[in-house]
Amino acid sequence: MEQVRIAVEIVRDIVLVELHAGQVSPRVYQLVYDDVFERLDQLIDARTARWIKARQDYLVVMPQREVSSIELATERKTQLRL
Protein backbone atom coordinates (compact mmCIF):
# COMPACT_ATOMS: atom_id res chain seq x y z
CA MET A 1 0.00 0.00 0.00
CA GLU A 2 1.37 3.39 -0.97
CA GLN A 3 1.38 6.07 1.73
CA VAL A 4 2.44 9.68 1.96
CA ARG A 5 3.22 10.82 5.51
CA ILE A 6 2.15 14.37 6.35
CA ALA A 7 3.81 16.24 9.21
CA VAL A 8 2.41 19.53 10.52
CA GLU A 9 4.52 21.74 12.75
CA ILE A 10 4.23 25.27 14.10
CA VAL A 11 7.47 27.19 13.53
CA ARG A 12 7.33 30.67 15.07
CA ASP A 13 4.43 32.43 13.33
CA ILE A 14 3.91 29.96 10.48
CA VAL A 15 2.58 26.46 10.04
CA LEU A 16 4.86 24.10 8.09
CA VAL A 17 3.22 21.15 6.32
CA GLU A 18 5.74 18.56 5.11
CA LEU A 19 4.97 15.64 2.83
CA HIS A 20 7.18 12.55 3.04
CA ALA A 21 6.66 10.31 0.03
CA GLY A 22 8.70 7.22 0.82
CA GLN A 23 8.08 4.61 -1.88
CA VAL A 24 5.05 5.99 -3.70
CA SER A 25 4.41 6.60 -7.35
CA PRO A 26 4.60 10.18 -8.64
CA ARG A 27 0.87 10.05 -9.47
CA VAL A 28 -0.14 9.11 -5.91
CA TYR A 29 2.14 11.78 -4.47
CA GLN A 30 0.67 14.43 -6.79
CA LEU A 31 -2.88 13.47 -5.81
CA VAL A 32 -2.04 13.80 -2.11
CA TYR A 33 -0.18 17.08 -2.66
CA ASP A 34 -3.09 18.53 -4.66
CA ASP A 35 -5.56 17.49 -1.95
CA VAL A 36 -3.49 19.08 0.83
CA PHE A 37 -2.99 22.26 -1.20
CA GLU A 38 -6.73 22.52 -1.91
CA ARG A 39 -7.58 22.14 1.79
CA LEU A 40 -5.06 24.83 2.73
CA ASP A 41 -6.34 27.08 -0.04
CA GLN A 42 -9.79 26.83 1.50
CA LEU A 43 -8.31 28.38 4.67
CA ILE A 44 -7.55 31.51 2.65
CA ASP A 45 -11.12 31.57 1.35
CA ALA A 46 -12.33 31.22 4.96
CA ARG A 47 -9.99 34.06 5.96
CA THR A 48 -8.15 31.97 8.53
CA ALA A 49 -4.89 32.02 6.55
CA ARG A 50 -3.14 34.98 4.95
CA TRP A 51 -1.04 33.16 2.37
CA ILE A 52 0.44 29.80 1.34
CA LYS A 53 3.86 29.21 -0.17
CA ALA A 54 4.16 25.84 -1.86
CA ARG A 55 7.20 23.77 -2.79
CA GLN A 56 7.39 20.23 -4.09
CA ASP A 57 7.71 18.59 -0.65
CA TYR A 58 6.29 21.15 1.76
CA LEU A 59 3.85 24.02 2.17
CA VAL A 60 4.15 27.06 4.42
CA VAL A 61 0.96 28.64 5.75
CA MET A 62 0.73 32.05 7.42
CA PRO A 63 -2.35 32.08 9.68
CA GLN A 64 -4.41 35.22 10.28
CA ARG A 65 -3.68 34.91 14.00
CA GLU A 66 -1.38 32.94 16.29
CA VAL A 67 -2.09 29.20 16.31
CA SER A 68 -1.55 27.05 19.38
CA SER A 69 -0.41 23.44 19.35
CA ILE A 70 -3.70 22.34 20.93
CA GLU A 71 -5.72 24.05 18.18
CA LEU A 72 -3.56 22.36 15.57
CA ALA A 73 -4.04 18.92 17.16
CA THR A 74 -7.81 19.47 17.38
CA GLU A 75 -7.98 20.46 13.71
CA ARG A 76 -5.95 17.40 12.65
CA LYS A 77 -8.32 15.12 14.56
CA THR A 78 -11.28 16.83 12.90
CA GLN A 79 -9.73 16.48 9.45
CA LEU A 80 -8.94 12.81 10.10
CA ARG A 81 -12.41 12.31 11.62
CA LEU A 82 -11.02 10.74 14.81
N, C-alpha and C positions, 0 to 999 in steps of 0.2 A: 504494500500500500504506500502510495506516495504522500508525503506530508511536508508542509512548509511550516516551520516554527515561527511564531510571531512573538517578539519581546517588546514590551512597552515600558518605558522608563521616563521619569521626570528628571530633567537635567536643568537646573536653575529655573528659568522662566518658560522653558519649552518642554514639549512632550516628544520624545524620540521613539519612533516605531520602526523596529528592525525586523527584517524578514530573513530567515535562515533556511536556505533551500535544501541543503543536504543532497540526496540523490533523487531529484525529481526532474521530470522532463521540462523543457522550456515552456511548453504550452500550459502545463499545470501551474508553474510558477507565475506566468503572466496572468492567468485567470485569478489567482489569489491576490496578486499585486493590484490588479484592476478593481477587485472587490474591496480591498482595504482602502484604496485611494477614493473610491466612490463614497464609502462610508465617512471618510474624513472630510470629503468635499461637502457632504451634507451638513457637517458641523459649521461650515462657513455660511451655508444657506440659513441655518438656524441661529446664526450670529453668536455662536459659542466659541468659534475660532476666528482669528484674524486672517491668518494665511497658512499655506502649506507649501513646503519646499520638498520636492520629490527627487530621489536618486534611484538608481536601479535596485539597491538592496535596503534602502531605508527612506523614511519620510520624517520630516520635522514639522511639528504643528505648534503654532503660537496661539495659545488660548486667549480669549477676551479678558479673562481674569486668572488669578493664581489658582492652580489645581493642587489639591492635596492627594497624598497617596491613597487615603481611604476612599475618596471620590473616584479615583482611577480604578481601584479594585472593585468597587460597586458597579461601575460602568462595564468593566470587563465581564463580570458575572451576569449582568443584564444582557450584554451582547451574546454571551455564550449560552444564555437561558439556563443558568444553574440555579 
